[in-house]
Amino acid sequence: MEMKDLFKLAIEKEASDLHLAVGTSPILRVDGELIKTNFPKLTPEESKRLVYSLLTGEQKRKFEEILELDFSLSVPGTSRFRVNVHQQRGSIEAAFRIIHYRVPSLEELGLPEIVASFSRKNNGLVLVTGPTGVGKTTTLAAMIDLINQERRCMIICIEDPVEYVHKHNKSVVKQREVYSDTKSFVEALRRVLRQDPDVIVVGEMRDLETISLALTAAETGHLVLATLHTPDAAQTIDRI
């Protein structure tokens, strides 16, 4: 069993997620349901071998230091994956979210026209909110893609990790990954206004300082798009 076999199966089954957990066979999430694969149960040694086969030396060092690691991974001919590596009861395990290469349109996502109108604004703060797994990142990517198709502007994205990859179209899209291209969301936001942005994208507003800096950028005449983990609009306002 190799990771390429698991990735191939996940794509064939149209899974949204792949999980490696010790004591059970690799698991897929398909249409919201967890389904065990026919591969053998994972031992701690086998789980570590599979996960470490994907990591660079620097990523191994970082994981062994803090026992948590998030990164994105491109598998040629297959797809992209958002990866979380973690430790559970002393064993190394991982969760993979499948990210398709093509960014879906807002129409394909079934979103109303008003969402497209938010993308066409020249300034302000637009928040995509909701609990984990509802499609915040995909919605944000579709909004960025619409801007990229329609407007000539500088789009600077700060993400952890980079999931959907945008190619320059009418816009120039710069995608900075936290820990790879910058130390933190806060450090990147402190300097982003010096990079001549028209649109600033914050992959996730995780703390008060990030929220404050995003608000400042919006108040200075930029369009800021961001996600926030809140269950509804009312709690989003309370959080801010």
C-alpha positions in Angstrom: 0.0 0.0 0.0 1.4 3.4 -1.1 0.0 6.9 -0.9 -0.5 7.0 -4.7 -2.8 4.0 -4.4 -4.9 5.7 -1.8 -5.0 9.0 -3.7 -6.1 7.2 -6.8 -8.9 5.4 -5.0 -10.1 8.6 -3.4 -10.5 10.3 -6.7 -12.2 7.2 -8.3 -14.7 7.1 -5.5 -15.3 10.9 -5.7 -14.4 11.2 -2.0 -14.1 14.6 -0.3 -11.6 13.4 2.3 -9.2 10.6 3.0 -8.2 9.6 6.6 -5.2 7.6 7.9 -5.9 6.3 11.4 -4.0 3.6 13.3 -6.0 0.4 14.0 -8.3 0.7 11.0 -8.0 0.6 7.2 -7.7 4.0 5.4 -11.1 5.7 5.4 -12.9 7.8 2.7 -15.6 10.3 3.2 -18.1 10.0 0.3 -21.3 12.0 0.2 -20.7 12.9 3.9 -20.5 9.2 5.0 -17.3 7.5 6.2 -16.4 4.4 4.3 -13.6 1.9 5.1 -11.4 0.8 2.3 -10.3 -2.8 1.6 -6.7 -2.0 2.4 -5.1 -3.6 5.6 -5.5 -2.0 9.0 -2.8 0.5 9.6 -0.1 -0.1 12.3 1.7 2.8 13.9 4.8 2.0 11.8 2.8 1.8 8.5 0.9 5.0 9.2 4.1 6.9 9.9 5.8 5.4 6.8 2.9 6.5 4.6 2.8 10.0 6.0 6.5 10.6 6.1 6.7 9.5 2.4 5.0 12.9 1.6 7.1 15.2 3.8 10.2 17.1 3.1 13.0 17.2 5.6 11.9 20.6 6.8 8.3 19.5 7.2 9.4 16.4 9.2 11.5 18.7 11.5 8.6 21.1 12.0 6.1 18.3 12.7 8.4 16.6 15.2 8.8 20.0 17.0 5.1 20.9 17.4 3.3 17.6 16.5 1.0 19.5 14.1 1.5 20.2 10.4 -0.7 21.7 7.6 0.3 21.9 4.0 -1.0 21.4 0.5 0.2 18.8 -1.9 -0.1 18.4 -5.7 -0.1 14.9 -7.1 0.4 15.1 -10.9 -2.3 13.4 -12.9 -4.5 13.1 -9.8 -5.5 16.2 -7.8 -4.4 18.6 -5.1 -4.8 17.8 -1.4 -4.9 19.9 1.8 -3.1 17.8 4.4 -3.2 17.9 8.2 -0.7 15.7 10.0 -1.2 15.1 13.7 -0.4 12.7 16.5 -3.0 10.6 18.3 -2.2 8.4 21.3 1.5 8.5 20.2 0.8 7.5 16.6 1.2 9.7 13.5 -2.0 10.1 11.5 -3.3 12.3 8.8 -6.4 13.8 7.1 -6.5 14.8 3.4 -9.1 17.1 1.8 -9.3 16.6 -2.0 -9.1 19.8 -3.9 -9.8 19.7 -7.6 -7.4 21.6 -10.0 -10.2 23.6 -11.6 -11.8 26.3 -9.6 -15.6 25.9 -9.8 -17.7 29.0 -10.8 -20.1 30.6 -8.4 -22.9 29.4 -10.7 -21.7 25.8 -10.4 -21.7 26.2 -6.6 -25.3 27.3 -6.8 -24.6 30.6 -5.2 -26.9 33.6 -5.8 -25.9 36.6 -8.0 -25.4 38.8 -4.9 -22.2 36.8 -4.1 -20.8 37.8 -7.6 -21.8 41.4 -6.8 -19.6 41.3 -3.7 -16.7 40.2 -5.8 -17.2 43.3 -8.0 -16.8 45.8 -5.2 -13.8 48.0 -5.2 -13.4 48.2 -1.4 -14.8 46.9 1.8 -14.7 43.7 3.8 -16.4 40.6 2.6 -16.6 37.6 5.0 -17.4 34.0 4.0 -18.4 32.3 7.2 -19.6 29.0 8.4 -18.5 25.8 10.3 -15.8 23.5 9.0 -16.5 21.7 5.7 -19.3 23.8 4.3 -17.3 25.2 1.4 -15.9 28.5 2.6 -12.5 28.1 0.9 -14.1 26.9 -2.4 -16.5 29.9 -2.3 -13.6 32.3 -1.7 -11.7 30.7 -4.6 -14.6 31.1 -6.9 -14.9 34.8 -6.0 -11.2 35.3 -6.6 -11.5 33.5 -10.0 -14.4 35.9 -11.0 -12.3 38.9 -10.2 -9.4 37.4 -12.1 -11.6 36.9 -15.2 -13.2 40.4 -15.1 -10.8 43.0 -13.7 -7.2 44.2 -14.1 -6.0 44.4 -10.6 -3.4 43.1 -8.1 -4.7 40.3 -5.9 -2.6 39.2 -2.9 -3.7 36.1 -1.1 -2.4 35.0 2.3 -3.3 31.4 2.9 -2.5 28.4 5.2 -2.1 26.3 3.2 -2.6 27.3 -0.5 -5.4 25.1 -1.8 -6.7 26.3 -5.1 -3.9 27.6 -7.4 -4.9 30.6 -9.5 -3.2 31.5 -12.8 -2.7 35.1 -13.9 -5.6 36.2 -16.2 -6.7 39.8 -16.3 -5.4 40.1 -12.8 -2.1 39.3 -11.2 -2.7 36.8 -8.4 0.0 36.4 -5.8 -0.5 33.5 -3.3 1.6 33.6 -0.2 1.6 30.5 2.1 2.0 31.0 5.8 5.2 29.3 7.1 6.5 28.9 3.6 6.4 32.5 2.3 5.6 34.4 5.5 5.8 33.7 9.2 2.1 34.4 9.9 -1.1 36.0 8.8 -0.3 39.0 11.0 3.2 39.5 9.6 1.9 39.3 6.0 -1.0 41.7 6.7 1.3 44.2 8.3 3.3 44.6 5.1 0.7 43.8 2.4 -0.2 47.5 1.8 3.3 48.1 0.6 2.8 45.5 -2.2 0.3 47.7 -4.1 -2.8 45.4 -3.7 -6.2 46.1 -5.1 -7.7 42.9 -3.5 -6.4 41.3 -0.3 -7.5 37.7 0.5 -7.1 36.3 4.0 -7.5 32.6 4.0 -8.7 32.5 7.6 -9.1 35.2 10.3 -8.0 33.3 13.4 -7.3 36.0 16.0 -8.1 39.6 17.0 -5.0 41.0 15.5 -5.6 39.5 12.1 -9.2 40.7 12.2 -8.0 44.2 13.2 -5.4 44.4 10.4 -8.0 43.2 7.8 -10.4 45.8 8.9 -7.7 48.5 8.6 -6.9 47.3 5.0 -10.6 47.5 4.1 -10.9 51.0 5.6 -8.0 52.3 3.5 -9.8 51.6 0.2 -9.0 48.0 -0.5 -11.4 45.0 -1.1 -10.6 42.4 1.6 -12.0 38.9 1.2 -11.7 36.5 4.1 -13.2 33.4 5.9 -14.2 33.1 9.5 -15.3 30.1 11.5 -18.6 31.1 12.9 -22.0 29.4 12.5 -24.1 32.4 11.3 -24.0 36.1 10.4 -25.0 37.3 13.9 -22.2 35.4 15.6 -19.8 36.8 13.0 -20.6 40.3 14.1 -20.2 39.3 17.8 -16.8 37.7 17.0 -15.5 40.8 15.3 
